[in-house]
Amino acid sequence: MSNILDFIAKETNSLSFHKKLLNDELSFTVGGGIGQSRLAMLLLKQKHISEVQSMI
């Protein structure tokens, strides 16, 4: 099993996105959107996304 995991790690690290992460060219967090809203819901103890998100 470890041989398979080693192979996957080597293949993954050769991808452009992963190379940039490993070389500190990108931050470890990307995105936002629904994840930020869900976190706000958790922190503010709200039950529905509309209670933490506004629309223009």
N, C-alpha and C positions, 0 to 999 in steps of 0.2 A: 504494500500500500504506500509506503514512503517513497518508492520509486515513482509512482504515479503523481504524488503530490510534488515531488521535486521537479518533474517534467512540467507540470502545470505552472508552477512558480516561475520556472525559466521562460516558458512561453508567454506568460502574463507580463513578466518584467521586460520583455522585448517589445511590447506594445507602446506606441507613442505616448498615450495618456499616462501609463504607469511609469515610463521612463521619466517624464516630467515630474511626477509626484516624488519619485525616488531622488531626483536631483534638486529638490526644493524649488522647482520652477512654478509649481501650482500649490495652492493651499489645500489642506485636507478636507475642507468643507466646500461644497459646490451646490448651488441651487437655492432653494427657498420655497416660495409658494405654499403648497398645502402643508408641508412639514412645519413651516413657521407658524401657520395658523393652528395646527394641531398642538404645537408646543404652547402657544398662547392660551388655547383652551384648557390645557392641563394646568398651567400656572395660575390662571384666573378662575379656575374651577367652574368653567362654563360648559353647558351641555350641547350647544349648537354652534356651528362655525360662524353663523351670522352674528353671534354675540361678540366676536372678536375681530371680524373682518368687515370692511366697508366697501361699497361699490361706488364708482363715480358715474 
